[in-house]
Amino acid sequence: MEYRILSKSDFRISRLGLGGIPLQRASASEVVALLSAAYDAGINFIDTARGYTFSEELIGQGLQSRRAAFVLASKSMQRSKEGILSDIRLSLKNLRTDYLDLYQLHNVRTQAEWEQVCASGGALAGLLEAQQAGMIRQIGITAHSAEMMAKALDSGLFATMMFPYNVVENQNKQLFATAHRQGTGTLAMKPLAGGFIPDAGQALRYLAADPYVDCILAGVASPAEIEANVRALQRGPLAPEEAQELENWAKQAGQEFCRRCGYCLPCPQGIDIPMVFLLEGYYDRYELQGWARDRYAALPVPGTACQACGQCEQKCPYGLPIPAKLARAAGKLG
């Protein structure tokens, strides 16, 4: 296993990390087996979140006596100081540890959210307080918005960034190069585009060829998947003909795939279009139907509010049939 030292910290993390989303549908014994397989394979970075239902609790049970062997990360959608401090305490309890190596602002989406977390009573103040108290070691940020991630990198406030990157969603890969130049650790999420890319090995090898990606976070459901992913990385980068074949596939398949670039927004009806499609992906490809439905139900405006005005289609740089896709997604999630 290849390892990287994150320059704003002393973390030595494996190039392949373990994502916590799929663990929500696993049993406690299955998570124990997964973490044992990860340990045996040399994977030492685990990422989860307060929003991933029982993921933290299951990881806490699975780590048992191996806590010190892993760099452990979680994250929170709370935007206030007291809110995120409360979530950090819950994370520590659930993960059965007295400190977390990394705690992240989860999915900062808008300028208003950015201003909220940076305010005197905002989540960033809570993270700094928790860091001073030894509850967390480093502070990171995750986002799906390139604009928000660029703003976060410019601030110089974070030890790590986590952002989607795969052969279909590679339009913002320059963010990884920018982060690397600034000494910010880079965590690539959604390496399989949420299960959209059928050949996991090719997808992982594609990302591993990028020197600016420190860790590739892949969600897995079995020890066999861990072993297959490790074997894929051991093969090294894709050969030129393999890379071309994968990119040709991505061009064709990507005609229906939302890259969450946000150019379709604002919707006149107030629909968070990228979020609806993100939840549809969890429904279709992660076997998390109930979790996706619950989060869809919590959206301020459902996909059924679409009036098919066509403004989003005109703004989408990828020409996606957005109203038709919204209707399909709402049919599953509503």
C-alpha positions in Angstrom: 0.0 0.0 0.0 1.2 3.5 -0.9 1.1 6.2 1.8 1.1 9.9 1.8 2.1 12.4 4.5 -0.4 15.3 4.6 1.7 18.4 4.7 -0.4 20.4 7.1 -0.5 17.5 9.5 1.6 14.5 10.6 -1.0 12.1 9.2 0.5 9.2 7.2 -2.5 8.0 5.3 -3.1 5.1 2.8 -3.7 6.1 -0.8 -6.9 4.1 -0.6 -9.4 5.0 2.2 -12.6 3.5 3.4 -15.8 5.5 3.0 -18.5 5.2 5.6 -21.7 5.5 3.5 -22.2 1.8 2.6 -21.6 0.7 6.1 -25.1 1.9 7.1 -26.6 -1.2 5.5 -24.1 -3.6 7.1 -24.4 -5.6 10.4 -22.0 -5.1 13.3 -20.3 -8.4 12.5 -19.9 -7.4 8.8 -18.3 -4.1 9.7 -15.9 -5.9 12.0 -14.9 -8.1 9.1 -14.6 -5.1 6.8 -12.3 -3.2 9.2 -10.2 -6.3 9.7 -9.8 -6.7 6.0 -8.9 -3.0 5.6 -6.3 -3.3 8.4 -4.8 -6.4 6.8 -4.7 -4.6 3.4 -2.8 -1.6 4.9 -5.8 0.8 4.6 -5.6 3.2 7.6 -8.0 6.0 6.7 -11.7 5.8 7.5 -14.2 8.6 6.8 -17.7 8.7 8.1 -20.3 11.4 9.1 -22.9 12.3 11.6 -25.4 12.1 8.7 -24.7 8.5 7.8 -27.2 7.1 10.4 -25.6 4.2 12.2 -22.2 4.3 10.4 -20.3 5.9 13.3 -21.7 3.4 15.8 -20.8 0.4 13.7 -17.3 1.7 13.0 -16.8 2.3 16.7 -17.8 -1.3 17.5 -15.6 -2.6 14.6 -12.4 -0.7 15.6 -12.3 -2.2 19.1 -8.6 -2.4 20.1 -7.4 -1.1 16.7 -8.2 2.6 17.1 -4.6 3.7 17.1 -4.0 1.9 13.8 -6.4 4.2 11.9 -6.6 7.8 11.0 -10.3 8.4 11.8 -12.4 11.2 10.3 -16.0 12.3 10.6 -18.0 15.4 9.6 -21.1 17.4 10.4 -23.6 19.5 8.6 -24.1 21.8 11.7 -23.4 25.4 10.9 -23.3 26.9 14.4 -20.6 26.7 17.1 -22.8 24.9 19.7 -24.3 22.6 17.0 -21.0 21.3 15.8 -19.6 20.9 19.3 -22.6 18.8 20.1 -22.1 16.7 17.0 -18.4 16.2 17.8 -19.3 14.9 21.2 -21.8 12.5 19.7 -19.1 11.4 17.1 -16.6 10.7 19.9 -19.2 8.7 21.8 -20.4 6.7 18.8 -16.9 6.0 17.6 -15.7 5.0 21.1 -12.7 7.3 21.1 -11.5 10.3 23.0 -10.2 12.1 19.9 -10.8 12.3 16.2 -7.9 12.8 13.8 -10.0 14.9 11.4 -13.4 16.6 11.7 -14.8 18.3 8.7 -17.4 20.9 7.7 -19.7 18.7 5.7 -21.0 19.9 2.2 -20.7 23.7 2.4 -23.0 24.6 -0.5 -23.6 28.4 -0.7 -22.1 31.7 0.1 -24.7 32.1 2.9 -23.5 28.9 4.5 -19.9 29.9 4.2 -20.6 33.2 5.9 -22.6 31.3 8.6 -19.8 28.9 9.5 -17.2 31.6 9.5 -19.2 33.9 11.8 -18.2 34.4 15.4 -20.8 31.9 16.6 -20.3 29.7 13.6 -19.2 26.1 13.2 -15.6 27.0 12.4 -15.3 28.6 15.9 -16.6 25.4 17.4 -14.1 23.3 15.5 -11.2 25.5 16.6 -12.4 25.2 20.2 -12.6 21.4 19.9 -9.1 21.3 18.4 -7.7 23.4 21.3 -9.4 21.0 23.7 -7.8 18.0 22.1 -11.2 16.5 20.9 -10.0 16.8 17.3 -6.6 17.0 15.7 -7.2 18.6 12.3 -10.0 20.5 10.6 -11.2 19.8 7.0 -14.0 20.7 4.7 -16.1 18.9 2.1 -18.1 20.3 -0.7 -19.7 19.5 -4.1 -19.5 23.1 -5.2 -16.3 24.1 -7.0 -16.9 27.7 -6.1 -17.2 27.0 -2.4 -14.2 24.7 -2.4 -12.1 27.3 -4.2 -13.2 29.8 -1.5 -12.2 27.4 1.3 -8.8 26.8 -0.3 -8.2 30.5 -0.6 -8.9 30.9 3.1 -6.0 28.6 4.1 -8.1 27.5 7.1 -8.3 23.8 6.4 -5.8 20.9 6.6 -7.8 18.8 4.1 -10.4 19.1 1.4 -12.7 16.4 0.2 -14.3 16.8 -3.2 -15.9 14.5 -5.9 -13.5 13.3 -8.6 -13.8 10.5 -11.1 -13.6 10.0 -14.8 -17.1 11.4 -15.3 -16.8 14.2 -12.7 -13.3 15.5 -13.6 -14.3 19.0 -14.6 -12.9 20.5 -11.4 -9.7 18.4 -11.0 -7.7 21.6 -10.9 -8.9 22.0 -7.3 -6.7 19.1 -6.3 -3.6 20.7 -7.9 -4.4 24.0 -6.2 -4.8 22.3 -2.8 -1.5 20.4 -3.3 0.4 23.6 -4.0 -1.0 25.2 -0.8 -0.2 22.2 1.3 -3.8 21.1 1.8 -4.4 17.3 1.9 -6.7 16.0 -0.8 -9.4 13.4 -0.4 -11.2 12.3 -3.5 -14.7 11.1 -2.9 -17.1 9.4 -5.2 -14.3 7.6 -7.2 -16.9 5.4 -8.8 -19.4 8.3 -9.3 -21.6 6.8 -6.7 -21.5 3.3 -8.3 -22.2 4.8 -11.8 -18.9 3.6 -13.2 -19.1 -0.2 -13.7 -15.4 -1.1 -13.6 -14.2 -0.2 -10.1 -10.6 -1.2 -10.9 -10.3 1.1 -13.9 -11.9 3.9 -12.0 -9.5 3.7 -9.1 -6.4 3.3 -11.3 -7.6 6.4 -13.3 -7.5 8.5 -10.1 -4.3 7.0 -8.7 -2.5 8.4 -11.8 -3.2 11.9 -10.5 -0.3 12.9 -8.2 -2.4 15.5 -6.6 -4.9 13.0 -5.1 -3.6 12.0 -1.7 -6.4 9.5 -0.8 -9.1 7.9 -2.8 -12.2 7.2 -0.6 -14.0 4.1 -1.8 -17.1 2.7 -0.1 -17.2 -1.1 0.0 -19.6 -3.7 1.1 -17.4 -6.7 1.6 -13.8 -7.8 2.3 -13.7 -9.1 -1.2 -14.3 -5.6 -2.6 -11.4 -4.3 -0.5 -9.1 -7.0 -1.8 -10.2 -6.3 -5.4 -9.6 -2.5 -5.0 -6.1 -3.1 -3.5 -5.2 -5.4 -6.3 -6.4 -2.8 -8.9 -4.1 -0.1 -7.4 -1.2 -2.5 -7.3 -1.5 -2.8 -11.1 -0.5 0.9 -11.4 -1.9 3.5 -13.7 -4.0 2.7 -16.8 -2.2 2.0 -20.0 -2.9 4.7 -22.6 -5.3 2.5 -24.5 -7.2 1.6 -21.3 -7.4 5.3 -20.3 -8.8 6.2 -23.7 -11.3 3.4 -23.6 -12.5 4.6 -20.1 -12.7 8.2 -21.3 -14.7 7.2 -24.4 -17.1 5.3 -22.1 -17.4 8.4 -19.8 -18.3 10.7 -22.7 -21.2 8.4 -23.7 -22.4 7.4 -20.3 -22.1 11.0 -18.9 -24.9 12.2 -21.1 -27.3 11.2 -18.3 -25.1 11.8 -15.3 -25.4 14.9 -13.1 -22.0 16.3 -12.2 -23.5 18.6 -9.6 -21.7 21.6 -11.1 -24.7 23.8 -10.1 -25.0 25.7 -13.4 -28.6 24.8 -13.5 -29.3 26.9 -10.4 -31.2 28.8 -9.3 -34.4 27.0 -10.2 -37.4 29.4 -10.5 -39.3 27.0 -8.3 -36.5 26.7 -5.7 -35.7 23.0 -6.4 -32.2 22.0 -5.4 -31.7 20.0 -8.6 -28.2 18.6 -8.0 -29.3 17.4 -4.5 -32.3 15.5 -5.9 -30.1 13.7 -8.4 -27.5 13.0 -5.7 -30.2 11.3 -3.6 -31.4 9.4 -6.6 -27.9 8.0 -6.9 -28.0 6.8 -3.3 -31.4 5.2 -4.0 -30.3 3.5 -7.2 -26.7 2.5 -6.5 -26.1 2.3 -2.8 -29.1 0.3 -1.7 -30.0 3.1 0.7 -33.6 3.6 -0.4 -35.1 4.6 3.0 -32.2 6.9 3.8 -32.5 8.6 0.4 -36.3 9.0 0.8 -36.0 10.5 4.2 -33.5 13.1 3.0 -35.6 13.9 -0.1 -38.7 14.4 2.2 -36.6 16.9 4.2 -35.9 19.1 1.1 -37.7 22.5 1.2 -38.9 22.0 -2.3 -39.6 18.6 -3.9 -38.7 17.6 -7.5 -42.5 17.5 -8.3 -42.5 21.3 -8.1 -40.8 21.4 -11.5 -42.8 23.3 -14.1 -40.6 22.1 -17.1 -39.8 25.7 -17.9 -36.6 24.6 -19.5 -34.3 27.2 -18.0 -32.1 24.6 -16.3 -31.7 22.7 -19.5 -30.5 25.8 -21.3 -27.9 26.5 -18.6 -26.7 22.9 -18.2 -23.2 22.6 -19.9 -23.8 18.9 -20.4 -27.2 19.1 -22.1 -29.0 16.9 -19.6 -32.8 16.4 -19.9 -33.3 17.9 -16.4 -37.1 18.1 -16.2 -37.5 14.5 -17.3 -34.8 13.4 -14.9 -36.4 15.3 -12.1 -39.8 13.6 -12.8 -38.1 10.2 -12.8 -36.2 10.9 -9.5 -39.3 12.2 -7.8 -41.2 9.1 -8.7 -38.6 7.0 -6.8 -38.0 9.3 -3.9 -41.4 10.8 -3.2 
